[in-house]
Every structure is written in C-alpha cells, then in structure tokens.
Amino acid sequence: MLSLMDDIYCRIRSEEAEKLRRLIRRLKVAKFYESLSKGCWEFGVQERVIIKNDELLEIKLSRRDKEVLIRFHKTLKVLLDDYVKFINTLRENNLHRGVYITTGEFDRDIIDRYYVLTGYGYRVILEDGMSFGRKQIGWKGKARDILVYKKFKLARYIP
C-alpha cells in the first residue's frame, strides 16, 4: 500500500522510482524464495512452502511461538478474490500474522475494506511493488543495487 513516505519518494526521485518500478516487476519468484530461504537459515527460522509457482509463492515461517504467512504475488494488480484467498489460508493454518507482497499494486476495494476483510485479531501487512522496492534500497540507494547485491532485505518479515 503506497504510504505517504512512498508518495514523497516518488515525487522527489521520479526517475529512480520509475526504474525501481520496472525492476520490481521483472523480479522472479525463484529469486525472492532463494533470498528468503537464506534469511531463514541465518535466523534459524523454519519454513514450509504452501504454494510455489512462477507467479505465486506462499510460505509459512515459524520460530519458537511466532508464526507468519508470507505471500509473494507477481501480478500487476491484486484483486479482491486473491486477497480473500490469502485471508482464508491464514485462517486455515491458524495464523494471525501475514505479509502480502506484490510486484504491482492492490485493488482499491482491498484498501478501502481492509479491516472488514481482514477481521479482528489478524494483522496483515500489505506491500505493493513501490513500497517493497523503496524499503530495499532506502532513500538514497539506486534501483540497480537490487541487481548488484542479488539479496533482498527481508529480515523485517521474518518472525
């Protein structure tokens, strides 16, 4: 979800934001999974893949008593049905925390009805392509840094 800080970033660094947007859209699910697996190994987190294909990765991470469900969705726009399926997967696995990362953006219905759809007791972080990318490179970084280092900063999502 595009926050105020992401909006300011897009206005100040418009050229870099456009490069970042193109780079994030080309991101492969396998590369994201590889980076997430390395992070899990470093932090001693157990992972269980629920769904993995060319456009979608759904993985359950657990460490001690903390658990989180991460969904990485490679699409231009996340529709309401996709988000409802994610919430149902959270409930089926008896999880209360989730992270939904997409390379595109979220449908306006999801943002407007977030609390109604998510429900009481569930915490879901929505990351669209721009906010995910900006958190990877920071305020002063370059979009090409994602390709050079070939590792994502995913520690904030690991329990």
C-alpha positions in Angstrom: 0.0 0.0 0.0 1.5 3.3 -1.1 2.2 5.3 2.1 2.8 9.0 2.4 6.6 8.3 2.5 6.4 6.3 -0.7 4.5 9.1 -2.3 7.1 11.7 -1.3 9.8 9.4 -2.6 8.1 9.0 -6.0 7.8 12.8 -6.3 11.3 13.6 -5.3 13.1 10.8 -7.1 10.7 10.2 -10.0 13.3 8.8 -12.4 14.7 6.4 -9.8 11.2 5.4 -8.8 10.3 4.5 -12.4 13.5 2.4 -12.7 12.6 0.7 -9.4 9.1 0.0 -10.5 10.3 -1.7 -13.7 12.9 -3.7 -11.9 10.5 -4.9 -9.2 8.0 -6.0 -11.9 10.7 -8.2 -13.5 11.5 -9.8 -10.2 11.3 -13.6 -10.3 9.5 -15.7 -7.6 12.5 -18.1 -7.5 14.9 -15.2 -6.7 12.6 -14.0 -3.9 12.4 -17.5 -2.5 16.1 -18.0 -2.6 16.8 -14.8 -0.7 14.0 -15.6 1.8 15.4 -19.1 2.4 18.9 -17.7 3.1 17.4 -15.3 5.6 15.5 -18.1 7.3 18.7 -20.2 7.5 20.6 -17.2 9.0 18.0 -16.5 11.7 17.1 -20.2 12.4 13.5 -20.0 11.1 11.6 -23.0 9.9 9.8 -22.6 6.6 7.0 -24.6 4.9 6.1 -23.9 1.3 2.4 -23.9 0.8 2.2 -22.8 -2.9 5.1 -22.1 -5.3 4.8 -21.5 -9.0 6.0 -18.9 -11.5 3.6 -16.2 -10.3 2.9 -17.0 -6.6 4.9 -18.0 -3.5 3.1 -18.7 -0.3 5.2 -19.8 2.6 4.7 -20.2 6.4 7.6 -19.2 8.6 7.9 -20.2 12.2 10.3 -19.6 15.0 9.5 -20.7 18.6 6.0 -19.4 19.2 5.9 -16.8 16.4 4.5 -17.7 13.0 3.8 -15.6 9.9 2.4 -16.3 6.4 4.2 -14.6 3.5 2.6 -14.4 0.1 4.7 -13.0 -2.8 2.5 -12.4 -5.8 3.9 -11.4 -9.2 1.0 -9.6 -10.8 0.1 -6.1 -12.0 -2.9 -5.8 -9.7 -4.0 -7.9 -6.7 -7.8 -8.5 -7.0 -10.2 -8.9 -4.1 -10.5 -12.6 -4.7 -6.8 -13.1 -4.3 -6.8 -11.3 -1.0 -9.7 -13.2 0.3 -7.9 -16.5 -0.6 -4.9 -15.2 1.4 -7.1 -14.5 4.4 -8.7 -17.9 4.2 -5.2 -19.5 4.1 -4.3 -17.6 7.2 -7.4 -18.9 9.0 -6.9 -22.5 7.8 -3.4 -22.5 9.1 -4.5 -20.9 12.4 -2.1 -17.9 11.8 -2.7 -14.3 13.0 0.1 -12.5 11.1 0.6 -12.2 7.4 2.5 -10.3 4.8 1.2 -9.8 1.3 3.9 -8.6 -1.1 3.1 -7.9 -4.8 5.1 -6.6 -7.7 2.2 -4.4 -8.8 -0.5 -2.7 -6.7 -3.6 -3.6 -4.7 -7.1 -3.1 -5.9 -8.9 -0.1 -4.3 -11.5 -2.4 -2.8 -8.8 -4.2 -0.7 -7.5 -0.9 0.7 -11.0 0.6 1.4 -12.3 -2.6 3.1 -9.1 -3.7 4.7 -10.4 -4.0 8.3 -13.6 -5.7 7.2 -11.9 -8.3 5.1 -9.0 -9.0 7.4 -11.1 -9.4 10.6 -10.4 -8.9 14.2 -7.3 -10.5 15.6 -5.5 -10.7 12.3 -2.6 -8.4 11.3 -1.7 -8.3 7.6 1.0 -6.1 6.1 0.3 -5.0 2.5 3.4 -4.2 0.4 2.9 -3.1 -3.2 5.8 -3.0 -5.6 6.9 0.6 -4.9 6.9 0.3 -1.1 8.6 -3.0 -1.2 11.3 -1.7 -3.6 11.8 1.5 -1.6 12.4 -0.4 1.6 15.0 -2.5 -0.3 17.1 0.5 -1.5 16.3 3.1 1.1 16.1 6.8 0.3 19.5 7.3 -1.3 20.1 3.9 -3.0 19.9 3.2 -6.6 17.5 0.7 -8.2 20.4 -1.2 -9.8 21.6 -2.1 -6.3 18.9 -4.8 -6.2 20.5 -6.5 -9.2 24.1 -5.9 -8.0 23.7 -7.4 -4.5 21.2 -10.0 -5.5 19.9 -10.2 -1.9 16.8 -8.7 -0.5 16.4 -7.2 2.9 13.7 -9.5 4.2 14.5 -9.6 7.9 11.6 -7.3 8.8 9.2 -10.0 7.6 10.8 -13.0 9.4 9.4 -13.8 12.8 
